[in-house]
Amino acid sequence: MHSTTPDARYKECQRMSRPLSWIELCRSAKFAGMWVALDSCRFDPDTRQPLEGDVVDADADLALLCGRMRETGRSNCAYFSVTTK
């Protein structure tokens, strides 16, 4: 379980000023085991795997994350489960 509240994580994500690469996300302890909502996501054209994106929000519970995204009107995000590497 993550030690910060979903609202605190959302505010942390809002402060990010640059896109994160998928490798950075997977290596980040902050997002380990979490679902992330990525905006402006760029994908590898061959594998269709994410390359980078702007982290909009994150949560261990996908349903809660999707609910918050729906409440804020962010319907164009891509959702991914982050596993550490």
KOLKEDO-846618 format. One line per 3 residues: number of its first residue (from 1); their letters; for each residue x, y, z of N, C-alpha, C. Coordinates in steps of 0.02 Angstrom, whole numbers. Layout:
REM residues N
NUM) A) X Y Z X Y Z X Y Z  ...
REM end
This chain:
REM residues 85
1) MHS) 42 -59 0 0 0 0 44 62 0  25 112 -34 63 174 -39 48 217 21  98 254 46 90 292 108 53 358 100
4) TTP) 48 385 40 13 448 31 -58 436 8  -101 485 20 -171 479 -1 -176 487 -76  -231 463 -106 -238 474 -179 -236 547 -198
7) DAR) -266 591 -158 -264 663 -173 -193 689 -173  -152 667 -125 -82 689 -122 -43 665 -183  -56 602 -203 -21 576 -262 -42 615 -324
10) YKE) -107 632 -329 -131 670 -386 -96 737 -390  -89 770 -333 -55 835 -332 19 827 -350  50 773 -327 120 760 -346 125 752 -421
13) CQR) 80 714 -451 81 702 -523 69 766 -561  25 810 -536 11 873 -570 73 917 -573  118 910 -524 177 953 -522 232 930 -570
16) MSR) 226 870 -598 278 846 -643 280 891 -705  340 912 -723 346 961 -776 369 932 -842  385 868 -843 409 839 -906 382 768 -912
19) PLS) 377 745 -974 354 675 -983 406 627 -953  382 572 -927 427 520 -901 429 463 -951  488 436 -960 492 377 -1004 462 317 -967
22) WIE) 441 268 -1005 412 208 -975 465 173 -932  527 175 -952 581 144 -913 587 180 -846  584 247 -846 587 285 -783 529 267 -737
25) LCR) 469 262 -766 411 244 -726 420 175 -694  443 127 -733 452 59 -707 507 54 -655  554 100 -656 608 100 -606 592 142 -545
28) SAK) 538 179 -547 520 225 -493 485 188 -436  510 196 -376 478 167 -317 410 200 -305  403 262 -325 341 299 -314 282 267 -351
31) FAG) 294 238 -409 241 210 -450 239 134 -450  283 102 -414 286 28 -413 220 -1 -390  193 -47 -429 131 -80 -412 69 -38 -421
34) MWV) 76 20 -452 21 66 -460 -6 64 -532  -67 87 -540 -94 103 -606 -81 176 -618  -59 194 -677 -47 264 -693 -90 284 -753
37) ALD) -113 347 -751 -148 376 -808 -98 421 -843  -85 407 -907 -37 446 -945 -73 486 -999  -55 549 -1003 -80 593 -1056 -22 606 -1103
40) SCR) -37 625 -1164 14 638 -1215 62 579 -1221  34 519 -1217 74 458 -1218 100 445 -1289  164 429 -1292 196 412 -1355 210 337 -1354
43) FDP) 193 303 -1409 200 230 -1413 252 210 -1464  284 153 -1452 329 124 -1501 286 99 -1559  301 120 -1620 258 100 -1677 260 25 -1692
46) DTR) 313 -9 -1674 318 -80 -1689 286 -123 -1635  300 -108 -1571 275 -149 -1516 210 -123 -1486  194 -60 -1501 136 -26 -1472 139 -20 -1397
49) QPL) 198 -26 -1370 210 -17 -1298 223 57 -1284  206 82 -1224 218 152 -1209 293 168 -1207  310 226 -1233 379 250 -1229 386 304 -1176
52) EGD) 338 351 -1174 338 404 -1125 270 437 -1123  259 475 -1069 196 511 -1063 197 555 -1001  147 598 -996 138 641 -938 95 604 -887
55) VVD) 122 593 -827 83 559 -776 31 608 -748  -32 591 -757 -86 633 -734 -107 614 -664  -110 549 -649 -131 524 -584 -108 452 -578
58) ADA) -109 427 -516 -89 358 -504 -127 331 -444  -141 266 -444 -175 235 -388 -164 160 -392  -166 127 -335 -161 54 -334 -226 22 -358
61) DLA) -281 60 -354 -347 35 -373 -367 67 -440  -372 26 -492 -388 51 -559 -456 84 -561  -505 56 -526 -572 85 -527 -573 155 -497
64) LLC) -537 165 -442 -533 231 -412 -498 281 -458  -445 258 -489 -408 301 -536 -454 322 -594  -488 274 -623 -534 290 -679 -590 336 -657
67) GRM) -615 327 -596 -667 370 -570 -643 442 -564  -582 451 -538 -555 519 -532 -544 551 -601  -521 511 -648 -510 538 -715 -576 558 -747
70) RET) -628 518 -735 -694 534 -762 -721 598 -730  -711 605 -664 -734 665 -628 -700 729 -653  -637 723 -673 -600 783 -696 -606 794 -771
73) GRS) -642 749 -805 -651 756 -877 -592 736 -919  -545 700 -889 -486 678 -927 -501 611 -958  -530 612 -1017 -552 550 -1049 -503 523 -1101
76) NCA) -449 559 -1114 -401 537 -1166 -338 505 -1138  -339 488 -1075 -280 458 -1044 -275 383 -1061  -214 359 -1061 -200 288 -1068 -182 262 -998
79) YFS) -206 203 -980 -195 175 -913 -149 115 -918  -100 114 -873 -51 60 -873 -34 40 -801  -21 -24 -793 3 -50 -729 79 -48 -730
82) VTT) 108 -19 -678 181 -11 -675 211 -69 -635  256 -105 -666 293 -157 -631 366 -136 -630  398 -148 -574 467 -127 -567 513 -174 -605
85) K) 568 -146 -630 617 -185 -668 685 -175 -637
REM end
